[in-house]
Amino acid sequence: MPFPSAQPRTTSAPAPPAPPALPSADDAVAHTLLNCLHREVCGPEAGSFVEPGDAGHLRLHLARSGTWLRVRLRRTSLLGDHRFIGPAAELRGSAWCVLTWSELAERIHTELGLRTGVGNDEFLGQLASSHAGVAAGLAREAARPASRYLESEQALLFGHRFHPTPKARGADPATWAAYAPEARAAFRLRHLAVRTELIAQERISAADTAVLDRLGSVPAGYTLLPAHPWQFELLAEHPSLRAALAGGDVLDLGPGGDPFTPTASVRTLAGAGVFLKFGLNVRITNCVRRNAAYELSGAVALTRALAPILARSAARYPDFAMLGEPAYRSVSAAVAPDLLEGFGVIVRDGLDARLRPGLTALLAGAVAAEYPTGSAHVSRLPPGSGPHAALRWWDDYLRLLVPPVLAAYFAHGVVLEPHLQNVLLAVDEAGRPRQVLIRDMEGTKLLPGPHAATLAALPPSVAEPMTYTARRGWDRVAYCLLVNNIAEMLAALTDLHPQLEARLWARVRTVLANCSAEHGEPAPLRALLAGGPLPAKGNLLARWERRADREARYLRIPSPLAASIPGGVRPDGVRRTPARSAR
């Protein structure tokens, strides 16, 4: 049911522009590649600039291959993450020639090979897979979602704007459609019965695994282990599983229970009042999404360690909460170590455990999407009714999100990961932000100083992956909070109200200044307020160099938080390139 429309205002101001129509798969993929290229390659090398004029273009120079590209601008951005329209073009002689998305991909493939000195024979295939995923999402048939919340989880048709392969699928189209959120899939879990003595699990209380036991019945002497049906298919021929099935240590009970629904992460499913995070031996965007043994134990350990901190935080920030992960269950390593990881399932709190009554949770990524792919999009909320409503909405959002995330880091030594896919925005009936929920212990880390005793009590194999240095932790917090989340939400609001962009950033600066004062003017916040650059994750180069997400490097991008930006960087965040270099 749509949110009620705001009351009309008597004003002579022009109506805000309508949200843009959905692009073709070709243009969407090309724009994502250009975003990555501009942020990670051309911009840092002073190889891009905005052409003047109302219908200007962004021009990009691929210096190693000597190629000039350009794309038409829908609007510019103070951060430099501009909005594009139409296909890319290449300069040939004195003429600009339109490129298909695959021709653009080949140009980037050549440039990255020359730039890095290494090849990547997977890259073009992964781009083709992502293109197919976008095309399939655009072609999906409309269906009535189970809830507005689940619709928002299923609305990310284009994925991450700064990841080269956001919809790479790692599977044939039919299999993907059976399990993908953008295909609006829903399916029953595969129920396994495992001899109780061969169950591996950790939990904070017996109630935390009781939700698994309630999913179905098993014979005496066995314990229920739900499995993602896709993962069961992938592991069906594993020799250890076949032996366990043949010997009766594991029983395959087949599909059981009510359907579960995939959330935006694909492998985390919603149902039975909880979220269940499964492993999938499938490459999704950049990585194969297994639940490593240290992640299984680490989820429970972090939930236990954070409980007193979150309780104190709730007293200070009652409208901010985190979904805990208080249990996991799997097959014991005695059956096979890789089955422990393959069938490990993490129990995550359901919405009812944290969501305040009367509010509707929406995936922040769906609210902030560049295009309106669902009813959660910001254009469907009160910001679409006028600039004053948009500013009030923005103030609410910043108040709910920024102070508790920064307090977690500066006051408690906890690195949260509030990127758009990890944040749920809870709104009231009028669409106003009233609560923020954050999820996913995998991205939550501890600083070693404040948490030395907690980390020392854990096995090193568990403690080390959940530990970040102060610098690495700050890069992660600042990137997820300011670049991935706030900048994208701000961009979506700016699409509706272009005249507000500078004022929206000014409000971000005010909130940061207040937080800085509260925490004793810490050096990282002082640097931001002085106009220091923002950290941005280099997804394109990580994918090219085949590095895991956790090994991705951070580059520095000009900040719109500064009153003035030195070093030849324009206020729109684009470095100038001498005009004589291109025709």
C-alpha positions in Angstrom: 0.0 0.0 0.0 1.6 3.3 -1.0 2.5 5.9 1.5 -0.1 8.7 1.7 0.8 11.7 -0.5 1.9 14.9 1.3 -0.6 17.7 1.2 -0.1 20.0 -1.8 1.7 23.2 -1.2 0.7 26.5 -2.7 3.9 27.6 -4.5 5.1 29.1 -7.7 8.2 27.0 -7.7 8.6 24.5 -10.6 7.7 20.9 -9.9 10.8 18.7 -9.2 11.9 16.5 -12.1 10.3 13.1 -12.3 12.5 10.1 -11.5 14.3 8.9 -14.6 12.9 6.1 -16.6 14.7 2.7 -16.2 17.7 2.3 -18.6 18.3 -0.6 -20.9 20.5 -3.3 -19.6 23.1 -2.1 -22.1 23.2 1.4 -20.8 23.0 0.3 -17.1 26.0 -1.9 -17.5 27.9 0.8 -19.5 27.2 3.4 -16.8 28.4 1.2 -14.0 31.6 0.5 -15.9 32.1 4.2 -16.5 31.5 5.0 -12.8 34.2 2.5 -11.8 36.6 3.8 -14.5 36.1 7.4 -13.5 36.5 6.8 -9.8 39.4 4.3 -9.9 41.4 4.9 -13.1 40.8 8.2 -15.0 40.0 10.5 -12.1 43.0 9.6 -10.0 45.2 10.1 -13.0 43.7 13.4 -14.0 42.2 11.8 -17.0 38.6 12.9 -16.9 36.7 16.2 -17.0 33.2 17.6 -17.6 32.6 19.3 -20.8 30.7 22.6 -20.4 27.1 23.2 -21.5 23.6 22.2 -20.5 23.9 18.9 -22.4 27.5 18.3 -21.4 29.5 15.1 -21.3 32.0 13.5 -19.1 35.2 12.8 -21.0 37.6 10.1 -19.9 41.1 9.4 -21.1 42.4 5.8 -21.1 46.1 6.9 -21.0 47.8 3.5 -21.6 45.8 2.7 -24.7 45.4 6.3 -25.9 41.6 6.0 -26.0 39.2 8.9 -25.4 35.7 8.1 -24.2 32.7 10.2 -23.4 29.2 9.8 -22.1 26.3 12.3 -21.9 25.6 13.7 -18.5 22.1 13.7 -17.0 23.5 15.8 -14.1 26.8 16.4 -12.4 27.6 15.7 -8.8 29.7 17.6 -6.1 31.3 14.2 -5.2 32.0 13.4 -8.8 29.6 10.4 -9.0 27.7 11.9 -11.9 24.5 10.6 -13.5 24.8 9.5 -17.1 22.3 9.0 -19.9 22.7 7.0 -23.1 25.7 4.9 -24.4 29.4 5.7 -24.3 31.2 6.9 -27.4 34.8 6.6 -28.5 36.8 9.3 -30.4 38.0 8.0 -33.8 39.7 10.7 -35.8 37.5 13.7 -35.4 34.3 11.8 -34.8 32.6 10.3 -31.7 31.4 6.8 -32.5 28.9 5.1 -30.2 30.1 1.9 -28.4 28.1 -1.1 -27.4 28.5 -2.1 -23.8 30.6 -5.0 -24.8 32.9 -2.8 -26.9 33.3 -0.5 -23.9 34.1 -3.6 -21.8 36.8 -4.6 -24.3 38.4 -1.1 -24.1 38.5 -1.3 -20.3 39.9 -4.8 -20.5 42.8 -3.6 -22.7 43.4 -0.5 -20.5 43.6 -2.5 -17.3 45.9 -5.0 -18.8 48.3 -2.3 -19.9 47.9 -0.4 -16.6 48.5 -3.3 -14.3 50.8 -5.6 -16.3 48.5 -8.6 -15.5 45.8 -10.2 -17.5 42.4 -11.4 -16.5 40.7 -14.0 -18.7 37.6 -14.1 -16.5 36.8 -10.4 -16.6 34.8 -10.2 -19.9 32.8 -13.3 -19.0 31.9 -11.9 -15.6 30.8 -8.7 -17.2 28.6 -10.7 -19.7 27.1 -12.6 -16.7 26.3 -9.3 -14.9 24.7 -7.9 -18.1 22.6 -11.1 -18.4 21.6 -10.6 -14.7 20.5 -7.0 -15.3 18.6 -8.0 -18.5 16.8 -10.8 -16.6 15.8 -8.5 -13.8 14.4 -5.9 -16.2 12.4 -8.6 -18.0 10.9 -10.1 -14.9 7.1 -10.3 -14.7 5.4 -8.2 -12.1 4.3 -10.1 -9.0 2.7 -9.0 -5.8 5.3 -9.1 -3.1 4.7 -10.8 0.2 5.3 -7.5 2.0 6.6 -4.1 1.3 9.8 -4.9 3.2 10.4 -8.0 1.1 9.7 -6.0 -2.1 12.5 -3.6 -1.1 14.9 -6.6 -0.7 14.0 -7.7 -4.2 14.2 -4.3 -5.9 18.0 -4.0 -6.6 17.8 -4.7 -10.4 21.1 -2.9 -11.1 23.1 -3.5 -8.0 26.1 -1.5 -6.8 26.8 1.5 -9.0 30.6 1.3 -8.4 31.1 -2.4 -8.8 32.0 -3.7 -12.3 30.0 -7.0 -12.0 27.2 -6.3 -9.6 24.9 -8.8 -11.1 27.3 -11.6 -12.0 25.4 -14.7 -11.3 27.8 -17.7 -11.2 25.0 -20.0 -12.5 22.8 -20.8 -15.5 19.8 -18.4 -15.8 17.2 -21.0 -14.8 19.0 -21.9 -11.6 19.6 -18.3 -10.7 15.9 -17.4 -11.4 14.8 -20.1 -8.9 16.8 -18.6 -6.1 17.4 -14.9 -6.8 15.7 -11.9 -5.0 15.3 -9.9 -8.2 13.4 -12.9 -9.7 11.1 -12.6 -6.7 11.9 -16.2 -5.8 10.5 -18.0 -2.8 11.2 -21.7 -2.0 11.3 -24.3 0.8 14.4 -25.3 2.5 16.0 -28.7 2.2 15.7 -30.5 5.5 18.5 -32.7 6.7 18.6 -34.8 9.9 22.0 -35.2 11.4 22.9 -37.5 14.2 23.0 -35.3 17.2 26.5 -36.2 18.2 27.6 -35.0 14.7 26.1 -31.6 15.0 28.3 -28.6 15.3 26.7 -25.5 16.8 27.3 -22.5 19.1 24.6 -20.4 20.6 24.1 -17.8 23.2 21.0 -19.6 24.5 18.9 -22.6 23.7 16.2 -20.4 22.4 18.5 -19.2 19.6 18.6 -22.6 17.9 15.0 -23.5 18.9 13.9 -21.7 15.7 15.7 -24.2 13.7 14.2 -27.2 15.5 10.7 -25.8 15.0 11.1 -25.9 11.2 10.4 -29.6 11.1 10.5 -33.0 12.8 13.3 -35.5 12.7 13.7 -39.1 14.0 14.9 -39.7 17.6 18.6 -39.3 18.0 18.8 -36.7 15.1 18.8 -32.9 15.0 17.3 -30.9 12.1 19.8 -29.0 9.9 18.1 -26.8 7.3 20.0 -26.3 4.1 19.7 -23.9 1.2 18.3 -26.1 -1.6 20.8 -24.6 -4.1 23.7 -25.4 -1.8 22.4 -28.9 -1.3 22.4 -29.4 -5.1 26.0 -28.0 -5.3 27.2 -30.4 -2.6 25.1 -33.4 -3.5 28.0 -35.3 -5.1 30.5 -34.5 -2.3 32.1 -37.9 -1.3 31.8 -37.2 2.4 28.1 -36.2 2.1 27.4 -39.3 0.0 29.1 -41.5 2.6 27.2 -39.8 5.5 23.9 -40.3 3.7 24.7 -43.9 2.9 25.8 -44.7 6.5 22.7 -43.0 8.0 24.7 -40.2 9.8 22.8 -37.7 7.7 19.2 -38.2 6.4 17.8 -36.3 3.5 14.3 -35.4 4.4 13.7 -33.4 1.2 12.0 -30.0 1.0 10.1 -29.0 4.1 8.3 -26.2 5.9 7.0 -22.9 4.6 8.8 -21.0 1.8 11.7 -18.6 2.6 12.4 -15.5 0.6 15.9 -14.4 -0.5 17.0 -11.0 0.7 19.3 -8.7 -1.4 22.4 -10.7 -0.4 20.9 -13.8 -2.2 22.1 -16.3 0.4 20.4 -14.8 3.5 16.8 -15.9 3.6 13.8 -14.5 5.4 11.2 -16.7 7.0 9.8 -18.3 10.2 10.3 -14.9 11.9 14.1 -14.9 11.5 16.8 -14.5 8.9 19.0 -17.6 8.1 22.4 -16.9 6.5 23.5 -19.8 4.4 26.7 -20.5 2.6 26.6 -20.8 -1.2 29.5 -22.1 -3.2 28.6 -19.6 -5.9 30.5 -16.4 -7.0 28.1 -13.5 -6.3 29.6 -10.1 -7.5 33.2 -10.7 -6.5 33.4 -13.7 -4.1 32.3 -17.2 -3.5 29.9 -16.8 -0.6 30.8 -19.6 1.8 30.4 -19.4 5.6 33.9 -19.9 6.7 34.4 -21.7 10.0 35.8 -18.5 11.6 32.7 -16.6 10.4 30.4 -19.1 12.0 32.0 -18.9 15.4 32.8 -15.2 14.9 29.1 -14.3 14.4 28.2 -15.8 17.8 31.3 -14.4 19.5 30.6 -10.9 18.2 26.9 -11.0 19.2 27.9 -11.9 22.7 30.7 -9.3 22.9 28.5 -6.5 21.5 25.5 -7.1 23.7 26.5 -4.8 26.6 27.8 -2.2 24.2 24.6 -2.2 22.2 22.6 -2.0 25.4 24.5 1.2 26.4 24.1 2.5 22.8 20.3 1.9 22.9 20.1 4.2 26.0 21.8 7.0 24.0 20.4 6.2 20.6 17.0 4.4 21.1 16.2 4.6 17.4 19.2 2.6 16.3 19.5 -1.2 16.7 21.6 -4.1 15.3 20.3 -7.5 14.3 22.3 -10.0 16.3 23.5 -13.4 15.1 23.3 -15.5 18.2 23.7 -19.0 16.9 25.0 -21.2 14.1 24.5 -24.9 13.3 26.2 -27.3 10.8 27.6 -30.7 10.3 30.6 -31.5 12.5 34.0 -31.3 11.0 34.3 -35.0 12.0 32.1 -35.7 9.0 34.1 -33.3 6.7 35.7 -29.9 7.4 34.4 -28.5 4.1 30.9 -29.7 4.9 31.1 -27.8 8.2 31.5 -24.6 6.1 29.3 -25.8 3.2 26.2 -26.5 5.4 26.8 -23.9 8.1 23.8 -21.7 8.8 23.8 -18.6 10.9 20.7 -17.6 12.8 20.1 -13.8 12.6 17.4 -11.9 14.6 14.2 -11.4 12.8 12.7 -7.9 12.4 10.2 -8.5 15.2 13.1 -8.6 17.6 14.2 -5.0 16.9 11.6 -3.2 14.7 9.4 -0.8 16.6 5.6 -1.4 16.2 3.9 0.5 13.5 7.0 1.0 11.4 7.8 -0.5 8.0 11.4 -1.6 7.3 12.8 -0.8 3.9 16.2 -1.8 2.5 18.3 1.4 2.3 19.7 0.3 -1.0 16.2 0.3 -2.5 15.4 3.7 -1.1 18.6 5.2 -2.5 18.6 3.4 -5.9 19.4 5.6 -8.9 16.2 4.4 -10.6 12.8 3.8 -9.0 12.7 0.0 -9.2 10.2 -0.4 -6.3 7.8 1.3 -4.0 10.5 1.9 -1.4 12.4 4.3 -3.7 12.9 7.8 -2.2 10.7 9.3 -5.0 7.7 7.5 -3.5 8.4 9.0 -0.1 7.7 12.6 1.1 10.9 14.0 -0.3 9.2 13.8 -3.6 6.6 16.4 -2.4 8.9 19.4 -2.1 12.3 20.7 -1.0 11.3 21.5 2.5 10.0 17.9 3.0 13.2 16.6 1.5 15.4 18.5 3.9 13.3 17.4 6.9 13.5 13.8 5.7 17.3 14.2 5.3 17.7 15.6 8.8 15.8 12.6 10.2 17.9 10.1 8.3 21.2 11.7 9.3 20.2 11.9 12.9 19.3 8.2 13.0 22.3 6.8 11.2 25.4 8.9 11.7 25.8 9.5 15.5 25.4 5.9 16.6 27.8 4.6 13.9 30.5 7.1 14.8 29.9 6.5 18.5 30.4 2.8 18.0 33.8 3.5 16.5 35.1 6.4 18.7 33.5 5.5 22.0 33.5 1.7 21.8 36.1 0.6 19.3 33.5 -1.2 17.1 33.7 -1.0 13.3 30.2 -1.2 11.9 29.6 -1.6 8.2 26.6 0.5 7.3 26.6 0.2 3.6 23.3 0.4 1.8 22.7 -3.4 1.7 23.3 -3.7 5.5 21.0 -0.9 6.6 17.2 -1.1 7.0 15.4 2.2 7.2 12.2 2.0 9.2 9.6 4.6 8.3 6.2 5.5 9.6 2.9 5.7 7.7 3.9 9.1 6.3 7.2 7.7 5.0 9.4 9.6 7.6 12.5 7.9 8.9 11.9 6.7 12.5 14.5 4.0 13.1 17.6 2.5 11.6 18.5 -1.2 11.8 22.0 -2.5 10.8 22.8 -6.1 10.1 25.6 -8.6 9.2 28.2 -9.5 11.7 30.6 -10.6 8.9 31.5 -6.9 8.3 31.5 -5.9 12.0 35.0 -5.7 13.5 36.7 -4.8 16.8 39.7 -2.6 17.4 42.4 -4.5 19.3 43.0 -1.9 22.0 39.6 -1.6 23.6 38.8 -5.3 23.1 42.1 -7.0 23.9 40.6 -9.2 26.6 37.7 -10.3 24.4 40.0 -11.1 21.5 42.5 -12.9 23.7 39.8 -15.3 25.0 39.0 -16.4 21.4 40.9 -18.9 19.2 43.4 -16.9 17.0 41.7 -18.2 13.9 38.4 -16.5 15.1 39.9 -13.4 16.7 42.2 -12.4 13.8 39.5 -12.0 11.1 37.3 -10.0 13.5 40.0 -7.5 14.2 40.8 -4.3 12.4 43.6 -1.8 13.0 42.4 1.8 13.7 43.3 3.0 10.2 41.7 0.1 8.4 38.7 0.3 10.6 38.2 4.0 10.0 38.6 3.6 6.2 35.8 1.0 6.4 33.5 3.1 8.5 34.1 6.2 6.5 33.6 4.5 3.2 30.5 2.6 4.1 28.9 5.5 6.0 29.8 8.5 3.9 30.5 7.2 0.3 28.5 4.1 0.0 25.5 5.1 2.0 25.1 8.8 2.6 26.4 9.9 -0.8 24.1 7.6 -2.6 21.1 8.5 -0.6 22.0 12.2 -1.1 22.3 11.6 -4.8 18.8 10.1 -5.0 17.4 13.1 -3.2 19.4 15.4 -5.5 17.8 13.7 -8.5 14.5 15.0 -7.2 15.7 18.4 -6.0 18.9 19.4 -7.9 19.0 22.8 -6.2 19.4 21.1 -2.8 22.7 19.3 -3.3 25.0 21.7 -1.6 22.5 22.2 1.3 22.3 18.4 1.8 26.1 18.1 2.0 26.1 21.1 4.4 23.8 19.2 6.7 26.1 16.2 6.6 28.9 18.5 7.6 26.9 19.9 10.5 26.1 16.4 11.9 29.8 15.4 11.6 30.9 18.5 13.4 28.5 17.8 16.2 29.8 14.2 16.5 33.3 15.5 16.4 32.7 17.8 19.4 30.9 15.0 21.3 33.9 12.7 20.9 36.7 15.2 21.7 37.6 16.2 18.1 39.2 13.0 17.0 41.8 13.3 14.2 39.8 11.4 11.5 36.8 13.7 12.0 39.0 16.8 12.1 40.5 15.7 8.8 37.0 15.2 7.2 35.8 18.6 8.4 39.0 20.2 7.0 38.2 18.9 3.6 40.4 15.7 3.6 39.6 13.2 1.0 37.1 10.4 1.5 38.1 6.7 1.2 36.4 4.8 -1.6 36.7 1.0 -2.2 38.4 0.1 -5.5 36.0 -2.6 -6.7 37.1 -2.5 -10.3 40.8 -3.0 -9.6 40.0 -5.7 -7.0 38.0 -7.6 -9.5 40.6 -7.2 -12.2 43.4 -8.4 -9.8 41.2 -11.2 -8.5 41.5 -10.0 -4.9 38.9 -10.9 -2.3 36.6 -8.1 -1.0 38.5 -8.0 2.3 41.7 -7.3 0.3 40.3 -4.5 -1.8 42.3 -1.2 -1.6 40.9 2.2 -0.7 41.6 5.1 -2.9 41.1 8.7 -2.0 38.4 10.9 -3.6 37.9 14.6 -3.3 35.3 15.5 -0.6 32.4 17.9 -1.0 32.6 18.5 2.8 35.4 21.1 2.3 34.7 24.8 2.0 37.2 24.8 -0.9 39.1 22.0 -2.5 42.7 22.6 -3.4 44.9 20.9 -6.0 43.1 21.7 -9.2 40.0 19.7 -8.4 36.7 21.3 -9.4 33.8 21.7 -7.0 32.1 18.8 -8.7 34.9 16.5 -7.8 36.3 16.1 -11.3 40.0 16.7 -12.0 40.7 18.8 -15.0 42.6 17.4 -18.0 44.2 19.9 -20.5 41.7 20.4 -23.3 44.4 20.2 -26.0 44.8 16.4 -25.2 41.5 15.7 -26.9 39.5 16.9 -29.8 
